[in-house]
Amino acid sequence: MNTIGTSLRLTLFGSSHGPGVGCVMDGVPAGLEVTVEEIQREVDLRKPAALIGTPRAEADRVEVLGGILEGVTTGTPVVLYIANHDTDSSKYERFRTVPRPGHADLTALGKYGDAADLRGGGQFSGRMTAPIVAAGAVAKTMLATIGVQVAAYTQRLGRLVDDKERCLKEVRRAARENPVRAADPELALEMVNEIMAAKEEGDSVGGVVRCLAEGLPIGVGEPFFDSLEGELAKMMFSIPGVKGVEFGAGFRGAEMRGSEHNDPFTIEGGEVRTMTNHAGGILGGLSNGMPLDLKVAIKPTASISREQRSVDLEQMEDASVKIEGRHDPSIVPRAVTVVEAATALVLADMCLRGDFIARKHR
């Protein structure tokens, strides 16, 4: 299915090399002030940077086809559209016979047969994240009405790791000032070099995006099966290239004892807080008032210029394939904006479901 969410439902449409991609957002409250310029600013953050990416000849331009009138949401479905430009589908037909390692060519053919659209990855392409980012801008506006903010950054790029604790304010400021979306300017330069080294070798590199959200009230989430972690994880695993998600201490918790992992409660400014945040802001599937802290593992870009082993599906014998054309040596910097938007969408949906966000404004 191409729809996710309950009170705020997001439906994606289009494909990588079709006329365009877009989304329908159903459930957006009426009366929110959100302009196409705000949405465009978020989408612009997703575009690849010079040298470490492969920019399209024409920038993505967001069109609002419905749901927003004169900068205010109308209560009807918000429909956002981004036209595709600068596409070359001629190189993809051969992948019907020799599938690319790390891509969805083989699985798409197995599910859809000859009808599968492999052009640019079709519906499995990272191109489908463009409307997610556009929709995320609307979701952020919804969250702002109750004082919730979301920000993400590149915490790991290949072997380089930012192991310092970061607050949302510094992440929001620093991660938008360098091409790899890092929170540390010095580490950002090293990350650029890491990407360039992989590119020169005809290879690619993965990493980890960390996302923080502050201002969530206690109780956001719908246990048992619609827990806050569960809904976030489902959304994150829908992003192409994501292979792992963890909250707070995550897998480190496996080597800790309960006395170490448990977050002691304390009173701070008249409110209940925890002295540590190993739980990542979630207890029992519900937000506990602490910052939401999740990390998303992004695999190395599947498209690399090295020759790789594959199979010939017609001859049913071993073969090799070399991928030509443009491809990012790392999708991690671009994924930062996507993870941020995806988190905002889930939080907005869960806050609507729990009546934390009003269904009508003004």
C-alpha positions as CSV (number, residue, x, y, z in Angstrom):
1,M,0.0,0.0,0.0
2,N,1.1,3.5,-0.7
3,T,-0.8,5.1,2.2
4,I,0.4,5.4,5.8
5,G,-1.2,7.1,8.9
6,T,-4.5,7.0,10.7
7,S,-5.8,10.5,11.6
8,L,-3.2,12.1,9.2
9,R,-3.1,9.9,6.1
10,L,-0.3,10.3,3.6
11,T,-0.6,8.7,0.2
12,L,2.3,8.8,-2.3
13,F,1.8,8.7,-6.1
14,G,4.0,8.8,-9.2
15,S,7.4,7.2,-10.0
16,S,11.0,8.1,-10.5
17,H,10.9,8.5,-14.3
18,G,7.2,9.2,-14.8
19,P,5.7,12.7,-15.3
20,G,6.2,13.5,-11.6
21,V,5.8,12.5,-8.0
22,G,3.5,13.8,-5.3
23,C,1.3,13.1,-2.3
24,V,-2.1,13.6,-0.8
25,M,-2.4,14.5,2.9
26,D,-5.8,13.8,4.3
27,G,-6.6,15.0,7.8
28,V,-4.7,18.3,7.9
29,P,-6.7,20.7,10.1
30,A,-8.2,23.8,8.6
31,G,-6.8,27.2,9.4
32,L,-3.1,26.4,9.5
33,E,-0.8,29.0,8.0
34,V,1.5,27.3,5.6
35,T,2.8,28.6,2.3
36,V,4.3,27.0,-0.7
37,E,7.5,28.9,0.0
38,E,7.8,27.2,3.4
39,I,7.3,23.8,1.8
40,Q,9.8,24.6,-1.0
41,R,12.5,25.5,1.6
42,E,12.3,22.1,3.1
43,V,12.4,20.3,-0.3
44,D,15.4,22.4,-1.3
45,L,17.3,20.9,1.7
46,R,16.9,17.5,0.1
47,K,18.8,18.3,-3.1
48,P,22.3,17.0,-3.4
49,A,25.3,19.2,-2.8
50,A,28.0,19.9,-5.4
51,L,30.8,17.4,-5.6
52,I,29.3,14.9,-3.1
53,G,26.1,14.5,-5.1
54,T,24.6,14.4,-8.5
55,P,22.2,17.4,-8.9
56,R,19.5,17.3,-11.5
57,A,19.6,20.0,-14.2
58,E,16.4,21.5,-12.9
59,A,15.5,22.0,-9.2
60,D,12.4,20.3,-7.7
61,R,9.6,22.8,-7.7
62,V,6.6,22.1,-5.5
63,E,3.1,22.8,-6.8
64,V,0.1,22.9,-4.4
65,L,-2.8,21.4,-6.3
66,G,-5.3,21.6,-3.4
67,G,-5.9,22.0,0.3
68,I,-4.1,25.3,0.8
69,L,-5.7,28.6,-0.3
70,E,-3.9,31.9,0.1
71,G,-1.4,30.4,2.5
72,V,-4.0,28.7,4.8
73,T,-5.1,25.1,4.9
74,T,-8.7,24.6,4.0
75,G,-9.4,21.3,5.8
76,T,-9.7,19.4,2.5
77,P,-6.8,17.1,1.4
78,V,-3.5,18.8,0.7
79,V,-2.2,17.7,-2.6
80,L,1.4,18.4,-3.5
81,Y,3.1,17.7,-6.8
82,I,6.7,17.8,-8.1
83,A,7.3,17.3,-11.8
84,N,10.2,15.1,-13.0
85,H,12.8,16.6,-15.3
86,D,16.1,15.6,-16.7
87,T,15.4,11.9,-16.8
88,D,17.0,9.2,-19.0
89,S,15.2,5.9,-18.9
90,S,17.2,4.2,-21.7
91,K,19.8,2.6,-19.5
92,Y,17.3,0.7,-17.3
93,E,15.7,-1.8,-19.8
94,R,18.7,-4.1,-19.6
95,F,18.2,-4.6,-15.8
96,R,15.1,-6.7,-16.7
97,T,17.6,-9.3,-17.8
98,V,20.6,-8.6,-15.5
99,P,19.3,-7.2,-12.2
100,R,21.5,-4.8,-10.2
101,P,22.9,-6.0,-6.9
102,G,21.4,-4.1,-3.9
103,H,18.4,-2.8,-6.0
104,A,14.8,-3.9,-6.2
105,D,15.0,-5.0,-9.8
106,L,14.8,-8.8,-9.1
107,T,12.1,-8.5,-6.4
108,A,10.0,-6.1,-8.5
109,L,10.1,-8.4,-11.4
110,G,9.2,-11.3,-9.2
111,K,6.2,-9.4,-7.8
112,Y,4.9,-7.5,-10.9
113,G,6.4,-9.5,-13.8
114,D,7.0,-7.7,-17.1
115,A,4.7,-4.8,-16.0
116,A,7.3,-3.7,-13.4
117,D,8.5,-0.2,-13.9
118,L,12.3,-0.3,-13.4
119,R,13.0,3.2,-14.8
120,G,15.1,5.0,-12.2
121,G,14.0,2.4,-9.7
122,G,10.3,3.2,-10.3
123,Q,8.3,3.4,-7.0
124,F,11.3,1.9,-5.1
125,S,13.4,5.0,-5.9
126,G,14.7,7.5,-3.4
127,R,12.9,10.0,-5.7
128,M,9.7,9.0,-3.8
129,T,11.1,10.8,-0.7
130,A,10.7,14.2,-2.3
131,P,6.9,14.4,-1.6
132,I,7.6,13.0,1.9
133,V,9.8,16.0,2.6
134,A,7.1,18.3,1.1
135,A,4.4,16.7,3.3
136,G,6.8,16.9,6.3
137,A,6.8,20.7,6.0
138,V,3.0,20.7,6.6
139,A,3.4,18.3,9.5
140,K,6.0,20.5,11.1
141,T,3.5,23.4,11.0
142,M,0.9,21.2,12.7
143,L,3.4,20.2,15.5
144,A,4.5,23.9,16.0
145,T,0.9,24.6,17.2
146,I,1.7,22.6,20.4
147,G,5.4,23.6,20.7
148,V,6.9,20.4,19.2
149,Q,10.1,20.8,17.1
150,V,12.0,18.2,15.1
151,A,15.6,18.2,13.8
152,A,18.0,15.6,12.4
153,Y,21.7,15.4,11.5
154,T,24.3,13.0,10.2
155,Q,25.7,11.3,13.2
156,R,27.8,8.7,11.3
157,L,29.3,8.7,7.9
158,G,31.2,5.5,7.1
159,R,33.9,5.1,9.8
160,L,33.4,8.7,11.1
161,V,31.2,9.0,14.2
162,D,29.9,12.1,16.1
163,D,29.7,10.6,19.6
164,K,28.9,13.9,21.4
165,E,25.5,14.6,22.9
166,R,23.6,17.2,20.9
167,C,20.6,19.3,21.7
168,L,17.9,20.1,19.1
169,K,18.8,23.8,19.0
170,E,22.4,23.3,17.9
171,V,21.4,20.5,15.5
172,R,18.9,22.7,13.8
173,R,21.5,25.5,13.4
174,A,24.6,23.5,12.5
175,A,23.2,20.7,10.3
176,R,21.9,23.2,7.7
177,E,25.3,25.0,7.3
178,N,27.3,22.2,5.7
179,P,26.7,19.8,2.8
180,V,26.8,16.6,4.8
181,R,24.3,17.9,7.4
182,A,26.7,17.3,10.3
183,A,26.4,18.9,13.7
184,D,30.2,19.4,14.0
185,P,31.8,21.7,11.4
186,E,35.2,20.0,11.7
187,L,33.8,16.5,11.4
188,A,31.7,17.7,8.4
189,L,34.9,18.3,6.4
190,E,36.2,14.8,7.2
191,M,32.8,13.4,6.1
192,V,33.1,15.2,2.8
193,N,36.5,13.7,2.3
194,E,35.1,10.2,3.2
195,I,32.5,10.6,0.5
196,M,34.9,11.9,-2.1
197,A,37.3,9.0,-1.4
198,A,34.5,6.5,-2.0
199,K,33.5,8.3,-5.1
200,E,37.0,8.2,-6.5
201,E,37.1,4.4,-6.0
202,G,33.8,4.0,-7.8
203,D,32.2,3.0,-4.5
204,S,29.7,4.4,-2.0
205,V,29.4,4.9,1.8
206,G,26.5,4.6,4.3
207,G,25.9,6.1,7.7
208,V,23.5,6.9,10.5
209,V,21.0,9.8,10.8
210,R,20.0,10.8,14.4
211,C,16.7,12.6,14.8
212,L,15.5,14.5,17.9
213,A,12.1,15.9,18.8
214,E,11.4,18.2,21.7
215,G,8.2,19.4,23.3
216,L,6.2,16.2,23.0
217,P,3.7,16.0,25.8
218,I,3.5,12.8,27.9
219,G,1.2,10.1,26.5
220,V,1.6,10.4,22.7
221,G,1.2,6.9,21.3
222,E,-1.5,4.2,21.0
223,P,-0.4,0.9,22.5
224,F,-0.5,-2.1,22.0
225,F,0.3,-2.3,18.3
226,D,0.3,1.4,17.4
227,S,3.1,2.3,19.9
228,L,5.1,5.4,19.2
229,E,8.2,3.3,18.4
230,G,6.2,1.0,16.2
231,E,4.7,3.7,14.1
232,L,8.0,5.5,13.7
233,A,9.8,2.4,12.8
234,K,7.3,1.5,10.1
235,M,7.7,4.9,8.6
236,M,11.5,4.8,8.7
237,F,11.7,1.4,7.1
238,S,9.6,2.8,4.2
239,I,12.4,5.2,3.3
240,P,14.6,3.6,0.6
241,G,18.0,2.6,2.0
242,V,17.0,2.3,5.7
243,K,18.2,-0.9,7.2
244,G,18.0,-0.3,11.0
245,V,16.2,1.9,13.6
246,E,16.9,2.3,17.3
247,F,15.6,4.4,20.1
248,G,17.7,5.9,22.9
249,A,20.4,3.5,23.9
250,G,19.0,1.0,21.4
251,F,21.3,-2.0,20.8
252,R,23.7,-0.7,23.4
253,G,21.0,-1.6,26.0
254,A,21.8,-5.2,25.4
255,E,25.1,-4.9,27.2
256,M,23.8,-2.7,30.0
257,R,22.3,-3.8,33.3
258,G,18.9,-2.6,34.4
259,S,20.5,-0.3,37.0
260,E,22.3,1.4,34.1
261,H,19.6,1.5,31.5
262,N,16.7,2.7,33.7
263,D,16.3,6.4,33.6
264,P,15.9,7.8,37.1
265,F,13.0,10.3,37.6
266,T,13.5,13.8,39.0
267,I,11.6,17.0,39.4
268,E,12.8,19.9,37.1
269,G,11.0,23.2,36.9
270,G,7.9,21.7,38.5
271,E,7.8,18.8,35.9
272,V,8.7,15.2,36.0
273,R,11.9,14.5,34.0
274,T,14.5,11.8,33.8
275,M,18.1,12.2,34.6
276,T,19.2,10.2,31.6
277,N,17.4,9.3,28.3
278,H,18.3,5.7,27.5
279,A,14.7,5.1,26.7
280,G,14.8,7.7,23.9
281,G,11.8,9.6,25.2
282,I,9.4,6.6,25.1
283,L,8.1,4.3,27.9
284,G,5.5,1.6,27.3
285,G,5.0,2.9,23.7
286,L,4.1,6.4,24.9
287,S,6.1,9.6,24.9
288,N,7.4,10.3,28.4
289,G,8.0,14.1,28.1
290,M,11.8,13.7,27.4
291,P,13.2,14.4,23.9
292,L,12.5,11.7,21.4
293,D,15.8,10.3,20.3
294,L,16.0,7.9,17.3
295,K,18.7,6.8,15.0
296,V,18.3,5.4,11.5
297,A,21.0,3.3,9.7
298,I,21.3,4.1,6.0
299,K,23.0,1.5,3.7
300,P,25.7,2.5,1.2
301,T,24.2,3.7,-2.1
302,A,23.4,0.6,-4.2
303,S,24.4,2.2,-7.5
304,I,28.1,2.2,-7.8
305,S,30.3,2.4,-11.0
306,R,32.3,-0.7,-10.2
307,E,31.6,-3.9,-12.2
308,Q,29.5,-6.3,-10.1
309,R,28.5,-9.9,-10.2
310,S,24.9,-10.7,-11.2
311,V,22.9,-13.2,-13.2
312,D,21.3,-13.3,-16.6
313,L,17.7,-14.2,-16.0
314,E,17.1,-15.2,-19.7
315,Q,20.1,-17.5,-19.9
316,M,20.0,-18.4,-16.2
317,E,23.7,-18.1,-15.9
318,D,26.2,-15.9,-14.1
319,A,26.8,-12.4,-15.5
320,S,28.2,-9.1,-14.6
321,V,26.7,-5.6,-14.6
322,K,28.2,-2.1,-14.5
323,I,25.9,0.8,-13.6
324,E,26.3,4.0,-15.7
325,G,24.9,7.4,-15.2
326,R,24.5,9.6,-12.1
327,H,24.4,8.3,-8.6
328,D,25.2,9.8,-5.2
329,P,28.3,8.2,-3.5
330,S,26.3,8.7,-0.3
331,I,22.6,9.3,0.3
332,V,23.1,9.9,4.0
333,P,23.2,13.8,3.7
334,R,20.0,13.8,1.7
335,A,18.4,11.3,4.0
336,V,18.7,13.7,7.0
337,T,15.9,15.9,5.6
338,V,13.8,12.8,4.8
339,V,14.1,11.3,8.3
340,E,13.3,14.7,9.8
341,A,10.1,15.0,7.7
342,A,9.1,11.3,8.2
343,T,9.4,11.8,12.0
344,A,7.3,14.9,11.8
345,L,4.6,13.1,9.9
346,V,4.3,10.3,12.4
347,L,4.3,12.6,15.4
348,A,1.6,14.8,13.8
349,D,-0.6,11.8,13.1
350,M,-0.1,10.4,16.6
351,C,-0.8,13.8,18.2
352,L,-4.0,14.1,16.2
353,R,-5.1,10.7,17.3
354,G,-4.4,11.5,20.9
355,D,-6.2,14.9,20.6
356,F,-3.1,16.8,21.4
357,I,-3.5,18.8,18.2
358,A,-6.7,20.6,17.5
359,R,-8.6,19.6,14.3
360,K,-9.5,23.1,13.5
361,H,-7.4,26.3,14.0
362,R,-8.3,30.0,14.1
